[in-house]
Amino acid sequence: MLKTIEAVIDQDGTLRFLEPIQLPKFRRVLITILNEEPTDELANLALLSEPALAKDWARPEEDTAWAHLVQLPSL
């Protein structure tokens, strides 16, 4: 199933979703960068949604799901 989700991305490449997303497992994504700047309202919505998303991302299940991507520095 394909699903389009609106987000904004800043100059540093930080992606901010405008709505919470829930997926059953990892998925590949393709990101299309549009040739237009978001409106102030859209950018503010992304910033306002960040605390809600951060709460979901801070769950122990999320840490477990992403643990295989963490690379420890070599000594």
mmCIF file of the N, C-alpha and C atoms, coordinates in Angstrom:
data_MODEL
# 
_entry.id   MODEL 
# 
loop_
_atom_site.group_PDB 
_atom_site.id 
_atom_site.type_symbol 
_atom_site.label_atom_id 
_atom_site.label_alt_id 
_atom_site.label_comp_id 
_atom_site.label_asym_id 
_atom_site.label_entity_id 
_atom_site.label_seq_id 
_atom_site.pdbx_PDB_ins_code 
_atom_site.Cartn_x 
_atom_site.Cartn_y 
_atom_site.Cartn_z 
_atom_site.occupancy 
_atom_site.B_iso_or_equiv 
_atom_site.pdbx_formal_charge 
_atom_site.auth_seq_id 
_atom_site.auth_comp_id 
_atom_site.auth_asym_id 
_atom_site.auth_atom_id 
_atom_site.pdbx_PDB_model_num 
ATOM 1   N N  . MET A 1 1  ? 0.838  -1.175 0.000  1.00 0.00 ? 1  MET A N  1 
ATOM 2   C CA . MET A 1 1  ? 0.000  0.000  0.000  1.00 0.00 ? 1  MET A CA 1 
ATOM 3   C C  . MET A 1 1  ? 0.887  1.244  0.000  1.00 0.00 ? 1  MET A C  1 
ATOM 4   N N  . LEU A 1 2  ? 0.605  2.170  -0.876 1.00 0.00 ? 2  LEU A N  1 
ATOM 5   C CA . LEU A 1 2  ? 1.317  3.435  -0.909 1.00 0.00 ? 2  LEU A CA 1 
ATOM 6   C C  . LEU A 1 2  ? 0.546  4.460  -0.095 1.00 0.00 ? 2  LEU A C  1 
ATOM 7   N N  . LYS A 1 3  ? 1.277  5.297  0.627  1.00 0.00 ? 3  LYS A N  1 
ATOM 8   C CA . LYS A 1 3  ? 0.648  6.335  1.431  1.00 0.00 ? 3  LYS A CA 1 
ATOM 9   C C  . LYS A 1 3  ? 1.494  7.593  1.321  1.00 0.00 ? 3  LYS A C  1 
ATOM 10  N N  . THR A 1 4  ? 0.849  8.713  1.092  1.00 0.00 ? 4  THR A N  1 
ATOM 11  C CA . THR A 1 4  ? 1.548  9.990  1.028  1.00 0.00 ? 4  THR A CA 1 
ATOM 12  C C  . THR A 1 4  ? 1.356  10.714 2.348  1.00 0.00 ? 4  THR A C  1 
ATOM 13  N N  . ILE A 1 5  ? 2.456  11.187 2.924  1.00 0.00 ? 5  ILE A N  1 
ATOM 14  C CA . ILE A 1 5  ? 2.424  11.899 4.195  1.00 0.00 ? 5  ILE A CA 1 
ATOM 15  C C  . ILE A 1 5  ? 3.127  13.228 3.998  1.00 0.00 ? 5  ILE A C  1 
ATOM 16  N N  . GLU A 1 6  ? 2.483  14.306 4.401  1.00 0.00 ? 6  GLU A N  1 
ATOM 17  C CA . GLU A 1 6  ? 3.084  15.620 4.237  1.00 0.00 ? 6  GLU A CA 1 
ATOM 18  C C  . GLU A 1 6  ? 4.030  15.912 5.402  1.00 0.00 ? 6  GLU A C  1 
ATOM 19  N N  . ALA A 1 7  ? 5.153  16.520 5.073  1.00 0.00 ? 7  ALA A N  1 
ATOM 20  C CA . ALA A 1 7  ? 6.158  16.872 6.062  1.00 0.00 ? 7  ALA A CA 1 
ATOM 21  C C  . ALA A 1 7  ? 6.904  18.098 5.555  1.00 0.00 ? 7  ALA A C  1 
ATOM 22  N N  . VAL A 1 8  ? 7.716  18.674 6.429  1.00 0.00 ? 8  VAL A N  1 
ATOM 23  C CA . VAL A 1 8  ? 8.612  19.759 6.018  1.00 0.00 ? 8  VAL A CA 1 
ATOM 24  C C  . VAL A 1 8  ? 10.023 19.337 6.400  1.00 0.00 ? 8  VAL A C  1 
ATOM 25  N N  . ILE A 1 9  ? 10.989 19.830 5.642  1.00 0.00 ? 9  ILE A N  1 
ATOM 26  C CA . ILE A 1 9  ? 12.387 19.514 5.894  1.00 0.00 ? 9  ILE A CA 1 
ATOM 27  C C  . ILE A 1 9  ? 13.161 20.824 5.959  1.00 0.00 ? 9  ILE A C  1 
ATOM 28  N N  . ASP A 1 10 ? 14.056 20.939 6.931  1.00 0.00 ? 10 ASP A N  1 
ATOM 29  C CA . ASP A 1 10 ? 14.814 22.185 7.045  1.00 0.00 ? 10 ASP A CA 1 
ATOM 30  C C  . ASP A 1 10 ? 16.147 22.088 6.296  1.00 0.00 ? 10 ASP A C  1 
ATOM 31  N N  . GLN A 1 11 ? 16.931 23.150 6.358  1.00 0.00 ? 11 GLN A N  1 
ATOM 32  C CA . GLN A 1 11 ? 18.192 23.224 5.627  1.00 0.00 ? 11 GLN A CA 1 
ATOM 33  C C  . GLN A 1 11 ? 19.172 22.145 6.052  1.00 0.00 ? 11 GLN A C  1 
ATOM 34  N N  . ASP A 1 12 ? 19.053 21.670 7.293  1.00 0.00 ? 12 ASP A N  1 
ATOM 35  C CA . ASP A 1 12 ? 19.962 20.641 7.807  1.00 0.00 ? 12 ASP A CA 1 
ATOM 36  C C  . ASP A 1 12 ? 19.497 19.231 7.494  1.00 0.00 ? 12 ASP A C  1 
ATOM 37  N N  . GLY A 1 13 ? 18.332 19.105 6.864  1.00 0.00 ? 13 GLY A N  1 
ATOM 38  C CA . GLY A 1 13 ? 17.815 17.785 6.519  1.00 0.00 ? 13 GLY A CA 1 
ATOM 39  C C  . GLY A 1 13 ? 16.925 17.180 7.587  1.00 0.00 ? 13 GLY A C  1 
ATOM 40  N N  . THR A 1 14 ? 16.556 17.959 8.601  1.00 0.00 ? 14 THR A N  1 
ATOM 41  C CA . THR A 1 14 ? 15.663 17.444 9.637  1.00 0.00 ? 14 THR A CA 1 
ATOM 42  C C  . THR A 1 14 ? 14.246 17.403 9.082  1.00 0.00 ? 14 THR A C  1 
ATOM 43  N N  . LEU A 1 15 ? 13.663 16.227 9.102  1.00 0.00 ? 15 LEU A N  1 
ATOM 44  C CA . LEU A 1 15 ? 12.327 16.010 8.560  1.00 0.00 ? 15 LEU A CA 1 
ATOM 45  C C  . LEU A 1 15 ? 11.319 16.076 9.694  1.00 0.00 ? 15 LEU A C  1 
ATOM 46  N N  . ARG A 1 16 ? 10.273 16.876 9.530  1.00 0.00 ? 16 ARG A N  1 
ATOM 47  C CA . ARG A 1 16 ? 9.232  17.021 10.555 1.00 0.00 ? 16 ARG A CA 1 
ATOM 48  C C  . ARG A 1 16 ? 7.893  16.632 9.929  1.00 0.00 ? 16 ARG A C  1 
ATOM 49  N N  . PHE A 1 17 ? 7.310  15.573 10.457 1.00 0.00 ? 17 PHE A N  1 
ATOM 50  C CA . PHE A 1 17 ? 6.016  15.123 9.969  1.00 0.00 ? 17 PHE A CA 1 
ATOM 51  C C  . PHE A 1 17 ? 4.921  16.036 10.497 1.00 0.00 ? 17 PHE A C  1 
ATOM 52  N N  . LEU A 1 18 ? 3.891  16.248 9.701  1.00 0.00 ? 18 LEU A N  1 
ATOM 53  C CA . LEU A 1 18 ? 2.798  17.113 10.105 1.00 0.00 ? 18 LEU A CA 1 
ATOM 54  C C  . LEU A 1 18 ? 1.708  16.335 10.827 1.00 0.00 ? 18 LEU A C  1 
ATOM 55  N N  . GLU A 1 19 ? 1.840  15.038 10.886 1.00 0.00 ? 19 GLU A N  1 
ATOM 56  C CA . GLU A 1 19 ? 0.895  14.191 11.603 1.00 0.00 ? 19 GLU A CA 1 
ATOM 57  C C  . GLU A 1 19 ? 1.653  12.983 12.116 1.00 0.00 ? 19 GLU A C  1 
ATOM 58  N N  . PRO A 1 20 ? 1.192  12.398 13.219 1.00 0.00 ? 20 PRO A N  1 
ATOM 59  C CA . PRO A 1 20 ? 1.856  11.184 13.708 1.00 0.00 ? 20 PRO A CA 1 
ATOM 60  C C  . PRO A 1 20 ? 1.674  10.051 12.702 1.00 0.00 ? 20 PRO A C  1 
ATOM 61  N N  . ILE A 1 21 ? 2.680  9.213  12.568 1.00 0.00 ? 21 ILE A N  1 
ATOM 62  C CA . ILE A 1 21 ? 2.547  8.066  11.682 1.00 0.00 ? 21 ILE A CA 1 
ATOM 63  C C  . ILE A 1 21 ? 2.807  6.793  12.472 1.00 0.00 ? 21 ILE A C  1 
ATOM 64  N N  . GLN A 1 22 ? 2.070  5.761  12.147 1.00 0.00 ? 22 GLN A N  1 
ATOM 65  C CA . GLN A 1 22 ? 2.205  4.457  12.783 1.00 0.00 ? 22 GLN A CA 1 
ATOM 66  C C  . GLN A 1 22 ? 2.359  3.426  11.667 1.00 0.00 ? 22 GLN A C  1 
ATOM 67  N N  . LEU A 1 23 ? 3.415  2.665  11.703 1.00 0.00 ? 23 LEU A N  1 
ATOM 68  C CA . LEU A 1 23 ? 3.645  1.618  10.719 1.00 0.00 ? 23 LEU A CA 1 
ATOM 69  C C  . LEU A 1 23 ? 3.839  0.296  11.444 1.00 0.00 ? 23 LEU A C  1 
ATOM 70  N N  . PRO A 1 24 ? 3.400  -0.806 10.849 1.00 0.00 ? 24 PRO A N  1 
ATOM 71  C CA . PRO A 1 24 ? 3.545  -2.100 11.525 1.00 0.00 ? 24 PRO A CA 1 
ATOM 72  C C  . PRO A 1 24 ? 4.991  -2.562 11.628 1.00 0.00 ? 24 PRO A C  1 
ATOM 73  N N  . LYS A 1 25 ? 5.842  -2.113 10.707 1.00 0.00 ? 25 LYS A N  1 
ATOM 74  C CA . LYS A 1 25 ? 7.258  -2.451 10.738 1.00 0.00 ? 25 LYS A CA 1 
ATOM 75  C C  . LYS A 1 25 ? 7.993  -1.495 9.811  1.00 0.00 ? 25 LYS A C  1 
ATOM 76  N N  . PHE A 1 26 ? 9.293  -1.682 9.668  1.00 0.00 ? 26 PHE A N  1 
ATOM 77  C CA . PHE A 1 26 ? 10.088 -0.791 8.817  1.00 0.00 ? 26 PHE A CA 1 
ATOM 78  C C  . PHE A 1 26 ? 9.544  -0.758 7.401  1.00 0.00 ? 26 PHE A C  1 
ATOM 79  N N  . ARG A 1 27 ? 9.640  0.378  6.789  1.00 0.00 ? 27 ARG A N  1 
ATOM 80  C CA . ARG A 1 27 ? 9.228  0.560  5.398  1.00 0.00 ? 27 ARG A CA 1 
ATOM 81  C C  . ARG A 1 27 ? 10.272 1.403  4.682  1.00 0.00 ? 27 ARG A C  1 
ATOM 82  N N  . ARG A 1 28 ? 10.421 1.151  3.398  1.00 0.00 ? 28 ARG A N  1 
ATOM 83  C CA . ARG A 1 28 ? 11.241 2.034  2.569  1.00 0.00 ? 28 ARG A CA 1 
ATOM 84  C C  . ARG A 1 28 ? 10.429 3.283  2.296  1.00 0.00 ? 28 ARG A C  1 
ATOM 85  N N  . VAL A 1 29 ? 11.103 4.400  2.095  1.00 0.00 ? 29 VAL A N  1 
ATOM 86  C CA . VAL A 1 29 ? 10.409 5.641  1.753  1.00 0.00 ? 29 VAL A CA 1 
ATOM 87  C C  . VAL A 1 29 ? 11.127 6.313  0.590  1.00 0.00 ? 29 VAL A C  1 
ATOM 88  N N  . LEU A 1 30 ? 10.397 7.078  -0.154 1.00 0.00 ? 30 LEU A N  1 
ATOM 89  C CA . LEU A 1 30 ? 10.939 7.959  -1.183 1.00 0.00 ? 30 LEU A CA 1 
ATOM 90  C C  . LEU A 1 30 ? 10.515 9.366  -0.797 1.00 0.00 ? 30 LEU A C  1 
ATOM 91  N N  . ILE A 1 31 ? 11.446 10.279 -0.799 1.00 0.00 ? 31 ILE A N  1 
ATOM 92  C CA . ILE A 1 31 ? 11.123 11.653 -0.418 1.00 0.00 ? 31 ILE A CA 1 
ATOM 93  C C  . ILE A 1 31 ? 11.283 12.540 -1.640 1.00 0.00 ? 31 ILE A C  1 
ATOM 94  N N  . THR A 1 32 ? 10.222 13.276 -1.968 1.00 0.00 ? 32 THR A N  1 
ATOM 95  C CA . THR A 1 32 ? 10.247 14.229 -3.067 1.00 0.00 ? 32 THR A CA 1 
ATOM 96  C C  . THR A 1 32 ? 10.291 15.622 -2.467 1.00 0.00 ? 32 THR A C  1 
ATOM 97  N N  . ILE A 1 33 ? 11.316 16.371 -2.786 1.00 0.00 ? 33 ILE A N  1 
ATOM 98  C CA . ILE A 1 33 ? 11.431 17.738 -2.263 1.00 0.00 ? 33 ILE A CA 1 
ATOM 99  C C  . ILE A 1 33 ? 10.810 18.675 -3.293 1.00 0.00 ? 33 ILE A C  1 
ATOM 100 N N  . LEU A 1 34 ? 9.763  19.368 -2.875 1.00 0.00 ? 34 LEU A N  1 
ATOM 101 C CA . LEU A 1 34 ? 9.037  20.268 -3.763 1.00 0.00 ? 34 LEU A CA 1 
ATOM 102 C C  . LEU A 1 34 ? 9.780  21.588 -3.900 1.00 0.00 ? 34 LEU A C  1 
ATOM 103 N N  . ASN A 1 35 ? 9.555  22.263 -4.982 1.00 0.00 ? 35 ASN A N  1 
ATOM 104 C CA . ASN A 1 35 ? 10.236 23.525 -5.258 1.00 0.00 ? 35 ASN A CA 1 
ATOM 105 C C  . ASN A 1 35 ? 9.403  24.696 -4.724 1.00 0.00 ? 35 ASN A C  1 
ATOM 106 N N  . GLU A 1 36 ? 9.007  24.597 -3.474 1.00 0.00 ? 36 GLU A N  1 
ATOM 107 C CA . GLU A 1 36 ? 8.250  25.680 -2.841 1.00 0.00 ? 36 GLU A CA 1 
ATOM 108 C C  . GLU A 1 36 ? 8.503  25.641 -1.344 1.00 0.00 ? 36 GLU A C  1 
ATOM 109 N N  . GLU A 1 37 ? 8.454  26.790 -0.741 1.00 0.00 ? 37 GLU A N  1 
ATOM 110 C CA . GLU A 1 37 ? 8.635  26.865 0.703  1.00 0.00 ? 37 GLU A CA 1 
ATOM 111 C C  . GLU A 1 37 ? 7.291  26.649 1.384  1.00 0.00 ? 37 GLU A C  1 
ATOM 112 N N  . PRO A 1 38 ? 7.307  26.038 2.578  1.00 0.00 ? 38 PRO A N  1 
ATOM 113 C CA . PRO A 1 38 ? 6.037  25.879 3.292  1.00 0.00 ? 38 PRO A CA 1 
ATOM 114 C C  . PRO A 1 38 ? 5.546  27.222 3.808  1.00 0.00 ? 38 PRO A C  1 
ATOM 115 N N  . THR A 1 39 ? 4.250  27.330 3.985  1.00 0.00 ? 39 THR A N  1 
ATOM 116 C CA . THR A 1 39 ? 3.700  28.538 4.583  1.00 0.00 ? 39 THR A CA 1 
ATOM 117 C C  . THR A 1 39 ? 4.101  28.566 6.051  1.00 0.00 ? 39 THR A C  1 
ATOM 118 N N  . ASP A 1 40 ? 4.032  29.732 6.665  1.00 0.00 ? 40 ASP A N  1 
ATOM 119 C CA . ASP A 1 40 ? 4.346  29.837 8.092  1.00 0.00 ? 40 ASP A CA 1 
ATOM 120 C C  . ASP A 1 40 ? 3.449  28.922 8.906  1.00 0.00 ? 40 ASP A C  1 
ATOM 121 N N  . GLU A 1 41 ? 2.183  28.827 8.513  1.00 0.00 ? 41 GLU A N  1 
ATOM 122 C CA . GLU A 1 41 ? 1.232  27.977 9.233  1.00 0.00 ? 41 GLU A CA 1 
ATOM 123 C C  . GLU A 1 41 ? 1.664  26.513 9.168  1.00 0.00 ? 41 GLU A C  1 
ATOM 124 N N  . LEU A 1 42 ? 2.112  26.074 8.021  1.00 0.00 ? 42 LEU A N  1 
ATOM 125 C CA . LEU A 1 42 ? 2.551  24.696 7.844  1.00 0.00 ? 42 LEU A CA 1 
ATOM 126 C C  . LEU A 1 42 ? 3.808  24.411 8.657  1.00 0.00 ? 42 LEU A C  1 
ATOM 127 N N  . ALA A 1 43 ? 4.746  25.331 8.645  1.00 0.00 ? 43 ALA A N  1 
ATOM 128 C CA . ALA A 1 43 ? 5.980  25.149 9.419  1.00 0.00 ? 43 ALA A CA 1 
ATOM 129 C C  . ALA A 1 43 ? 5.674  25.117 10.906 1.00 0.00 ? 43 ALA A C  1 
ATOM 130 N N  . ASN A 1 44 ? 4.775  25.982 11.360 1.00 0.00 ? 44 ASN A N  1 
ATOM 131 C CA . ASN A 1 44 ? 4.400  25.997 12.775 1.00 0.00 ? 44 ASN A CA 1 
ATOM 132 C C  . ASN A 1 44 ? 3.692  24.714 13.174 1.00 0.00 ? 44 ASN A C  1 
ATOM 133 N N  . LEU A 1 45 ? 2.876  24.177 12.295 1.00 0.00 ? 45 LEU A N  1 
ATOM 134 C CA . LEU A 1 45 ? 2.184  22.925 12.582 1.00 0.00 ? 45 LEU A CA 1 
ATOM 135 C C  . LEU A 1 45 ? 3.194  21.799 12.791 1.00 0.00 ? 45 LEU A C  1 
ATOM 136 N N  . ALA A 1 46 ? 4.236  21.773 11.980 1.00 0.00 ? 46 ALA A N  1 
ATOM 137 C CA . ALA A 1 46 ? 5.272  20.760 12.133 1.00 0.00 ? 46 ALA A CA 1 
ATOM 138 C C  . ALA A 1 46 ? 5.956  20.891 13.488 1.00 0.00 ? 46 ALA A C  1 
ATOM 139 N N  . LEU A 1 47 ? 6.263  22.112 13.890 1.00 0.00 ? 47 LEU A N  1 
ATOM 140 C CA . LEU A 1 47 ? 6.907  22.329 15.187 1.00 0.00 ? 47 LEU A CA 1 
ATOM 141 C C  . LEU A 1 47 ? 5.985  21.970 16.341 1.00 0.00 ? 47 LEU A C  1 
ATOM 142 N N  . LEU A 1 48 ? 4.698  22.259 16.195 1.00 0.00 ? 48 LEU A N  1 
ATOM 143 C CA . LEU A 1 48 ? 3.742  21.945 17.254 1.00 0.00 ? 48 LEU A CA 1 
ATOM 144 C C  . LEU A 1 48 ? 3.525  20.446 17.400 1.00 0.00 ? 48 LEU A C  1 
ATOM 145 N N  . SER A 1 49 ? 3.654  19.697 16.308 1.00 0.00 ? 49 SER A N  1 
ATOM 146 C CA . SER A 1 49 ? 3.425  18.250 16.374 1.00 0.00 ? 49 SER A CA 1 
ATOM 147 C C  . SER A 1 49 ? 4.638  17.504 16.937 1.00 0.00 ? 49 SER A C  1 
ATOM 148 N N  . GLU A 1 50 ? 5.785  18.156 16.993 1.00 0.00 ? 50 GLU A N  1 
ATOM 149 C CA . GLU A 1 50 ? 7.005  17.486 17.441 1.00 0.00 ? 50 GLU A CA 1 
ATOM 150 C C  . GLU A 1 50 ? 6.906  16.908 18.852 1.00 0.00 ? 50 GLU A C  1 
ATOM 151 N N  . PRO A 1 51 ? 6.349  17.623 19.848 1.00 0.00 ? 51 PRO A N  1 
ATOM 152 C CA . PRO A 1 51 ? 6.252  17.018 21.190 1.00 0.00 ? 51 PRO A CA 1 
ATOM 153 C C  . PRO A 1 51 ? 5.404  15.744 21.211 1.00 0.00 ? 51 PRO A C  1 
ATOM 154 N N  . ALA A 1 52 ? 4.327  15.728 20.443 1.00 0.00 ? 52 ALA A N  1 
ATOM 155 C CA . ALA A 1 52 ? 3.480  14.530 20.404 1.00 0.00 ? 52 ALA A CA 1 
ATOM 156 C C  . ALA A 1 52 ? 4.242  13.362 19.790 1.00 0.00 ? 52 ALA A C  1 
ATOM 157 N N  . LEU A 1 53 ? 4.990  13.637 18.734 1.00 0.00 ? 53 LEU A N  1 
ATOM 158 C CA . LEU A 1 53 ? 5.779  12.578 18.106 1.00 0.00 ? 53 LEU A CA 1 
ATOM 159 C C  . LEU A 1 53 ? 6.920  12.146 19.021 1.00 0.00 ? 53 LEU A C  1 
ATOM 160 N N  . ALA A 1 54 ? 7.547  13.091 19.698 1.00 0.00 ? 54 ALA A N  1 
ATOM 161 C CA . ALA A 1 54 ? 8.660  12.759 20.589 1.00 0.00 ? 54 ALA A CA 1 
ATOM 162 C C  . ALA A 1 54 ? 8.198  11.833 21.701 1.00 0.00 ? 54 ALA A C  1 
ATOM 163 N N  . LYS A 1 55 ? 6.992  12.052 22.197 1.00 0.00 ? 55 LYS A N  1 
ATOM 164 C CA . LYS A 1 55 ? 6.446  11.196 23.249 1.00 0.00 ? 55 LYS A CA 1 
ATOM 165 C C  . LYS A 1 55 ? 6.338  9.755  22.747 1.00 0.00 ? 55 LYS A C  1 
ATOM 166 N N  . ASP A 1 56 ? 5.871  9.580  21.525 1.00 0.00 ? 56 ASP A N  1 
ATOM 167 C CA . ASP A 1 56 ? 5.736  8.248  20.944 1.00 0.00 ? 56 ASP A CA 1 
ATOM 168 C C  . ASP A 1 56 ? 7.110  7.638  20.685 1.00 0.00 ? 56 ASP A C  1 
ATOM 169 N N  . TRP A 1 57 ? 8.054  8.443  20.213 1.00 0.00 ? 57 TRP A N  1 
ATOM 170 C CA . TRP A 1 57 ? 9.393  7.934  19.890 1.00 0.00 ? 57 TRP A CA 1 
ATOM 171 C C  . TRP A 1 57 ? 10.192 7.570  21.135 1.00 0.00 ? 57 TRP A C  1 
ATOM 172 N N  . ALA A 1 58 ? 9.800  8.099  22.295 1.00 0.00 ? 58 ALA A N  1 
ATOM 173 C CA . ALA A 1 58 ? 10.556 7.863  23.519 1.00 0.00 ? 58 ALA A CA 1 
ATOM 174 C C  . ALA A 1 58 ? 10.168 6.554  24.217 1.00 0.00 ? 58 ALA A C  1 
ATOM 175 N N  . ARG A 1 59 ? 9.302  5.774  23.613 1.00 0.00 ? 59 ARG A N  1 
ATOM 176 C CA . ARG A 1 59 ? 8.880  4.513  24.225 1.00 0.00 ? 59 ARG A CA 1 
ATOM 177 C C  . ARG A 1 59 ? 9.978  3.460  24.110 1.00 0.00 ? 59 ARG A C  1 
ATOM 178 N N  . PRO A 1 60 ? 10.080 2.556  25.079 1.00 0.00 ? 60 PRO A N  1 
ATOM 179 C CA . PRO A 1 60 ? 11.092 1.497  25.029 1.00 0.00 ? 60 PRO A CA 1 
ATOM 180 C C  . PRO A 1 60 ? 10.961 0.624  23.779 1.00 0.00 ? 60 PRO A C  1 
ATOM 181 N N  . GLU A 1 61 ? 9.738  0.433  23.293 1.00 0.00 ? 61 GLU A N  1 
ATOM 182 C CA . GLU A 1 61 ? 9.535  -0.377 22.078 1.00 0.00 ? 61 GLU A CA 1 
ATOM 183 C C  . GLU A 1 61 ? 10.240 0.251  20.878 1.00 0.00 ? 61 GLU A C  1 
ATOM 184 N N  . GLU A 1 62 ? 10.257 1.568  20.820 1.00 0.00 ? 62 GLU A N  1 
ATOM 185 C CA . GLU A 1 62 ? 10.943 2.253  19.728 1.00 0.00 ? 62 GLU A CA 1 
ATOM 186 C C  . GLU A 1 62 ? 12.452 2.032  19.816 1.00 0.00 ? 62 GLU A C  1 
ATOM 187 N N  . ASP A 1 63 ? 12.995 2.102  21.026 1.00 0.00 ? 63 ASP A N  1 
ATOM 188 C CA . ASP A 1 63 ? 14.429 1.855  21.209 1.00 0.00 ? 63 ASP A CA 1 
ATOM 189 C C  . ASP A 1 63 ? 14.789 0.451  20.738 1.00 0.00 ? 63 ASP A C  1 
ATOM 190 N N  . THR A 1 64 ? 13.962 -0.514 21.088 1.00 0.00 ? 64 THR A N  1 
ATOM 191 C CA . THR A 1 64 ? 14.201 -1.905 20.680 1.00 0.00 ? 64 THR A CA 1 
ATOM 192 C C  . THR A 1 64 ? 14.130 -2.036 19.156 1.00 0.00 ? 64 THR A C  1 
ATOM 193 N N  . ALA A 1 65 ? 13.137 -1.403 18.562 1.00 0.00 ? 65 ALA A N  1 
ATOM 194 C CA . ALA A 1 65 ? 12.946 -1.509 17.117 1.00 0.00 ? 65 ALA A CA 1 
ATOM 195 C C  . ALA A 1 65 ? 14.118 -0.926 16.326 1.00 0.00 ? 65 ALA A C  1 
ATOM 196 N N  . TRP A 1 66 ? 14.736 0.116  16.850 1.00 0.00 ? 66 TRP A N  1 
ATOM 197 C CA . TRP A 1 66 ? 15.806 0.797  16.122 1.00 0.00 ? 66 TRP A CA 1 
ATOM 198 C C  . TRP A 1 66 ? 17.201 0.416  16.602 1.00 0.00 ? 66 TRP A C  1 
ATOM 199 N N  . ALA A 1 67 ? 17.305 -0.440 17.598 1.00 0.00 ? 67 ALA A N  1 
ATOM 200 C CA . ALA A 1 67 ? 18.592 -0.771 18.199 1.00 0.00 ? 67 ALA A CA 1 
ATOM 201 C C  . ALA A 1 67 ? 19.607 -1.315 17.199 1.00 0.00 ? 67 ALA A C  1 
ATOM 202 N N  . HIS A 1 68 ? 19.138 -2.042 16.190 1.00 0.00 ? 68 HIS A N  1 
ATOM 203 C CA . HIS A 1 68 ? 20.068 -2.626 15.225 1.00 0.00 ? 68 HIS A CA 1 
ATOM 204 C C  . HIS A 1 68 ? 20.751 -1.558 14.353 1.00 0.00 ? 68 HIS A C  1 
ATOM 205 N N  . LEU A 1 69 ? 20.237 -0.345 14.354 1.00 0.00 ? 69 LEU A N  1 
ATOM 206 C CA . LEU A 1 69 ? 20.827 0.724  13.548 1.00 0.00 ? 69 LEU A CA 1 
ATOM 207 C C  . LEU A 1 69 ? 21.870 1.528  14.316 1.00 0.00 ? 69 LEU A C  1 
ATOM 208 N N  . VAL A 1 70 ? 21.927 1.347  15.617 1.00 0.00 ? 70 VAL A N  1 
ATOM 209 C CA . VAL A 1 70 ? 22.886 2.089  16.453 1.00 0.00 ? 70 VAL A CA 1 
ATOM 210 C C  . VAL A 1 70 ? 24.261 1.465  16.303 1.00 0.00 ? 70 VAL A C  1 
ATOM 211 N N  . GLN A 1 71 ? 25.211 2.291  15.960 1.00 0.00 ? 71 GLN A N  1 
ATOM 212 C CA . GLN A 1 71 ? 26.590 1.819  15.829 1.00 0.00 ? 71 GLN A CA 1 
ATOM 213 C C  . GLN A 1 71 ? 27.418 2.417  16.959 1.00 0.00 ? 71 GLN A C  1 
ATOM 214 N N  . LEU A 1 72 ? 27.998 1.578  17.758 1.00 0.00 ? 72 LEU A N  1 
ATOM 215 C CA . LEU A 1 72 ? 28.836 2.062  18.837 1.00 0.00 ? 72 LEU A CA 1 
ATOM 216 C C  . LEU A 1 72 ? 30.199 2.466  18.280 1.00 0.00 ? 72 LEU A C  1 
ATOM 217 N N  . PRO A 1 73 ? 30.770 3.535  18.787 1.00 0.00 ? 73 PRO A N  1 
ATOM 218 C CA . PRO A 1 73 ? 32.099 3.945  18.294 1.00 0.00 ? 73 PRO A CA 1 
ATOM 219 C C  . PRO A 1 73 ? 33.147 2.886  18.658 1.00 0.00 ? 73 PRO A C  1 
ATOM 220 N N  . SER A 1 74 ? 34.066 2.649  17.755 1.00 0.00 ? 74 SER A N  1 
ATOM 221 C CA . SER A 1 74 ? 35.128 1.682  18.053 1.00 0.00 ? 74 SER A CA 1 
ATOM 222 C C  . SER A 1 74 ? 36.157 2.328  18.972 1.00 0.00 ? 74 SER A C  1 
ATOM 223 N N  . LEU A 1 75 ? 36.712 1.520  19.860 1.00 0.00 ? 75 LEU A N  1 
ATOM 224 C CA . LEU A 1 75 ? 37.677 2.040  20.826 1.00 0.00 ? 75 LEU A CA 1 
ATOM 225 C C  . LEU A 1 75 ? 39.089 1.925  20.319 1.00 0.00 ? 75 LEU A C  1 
# 
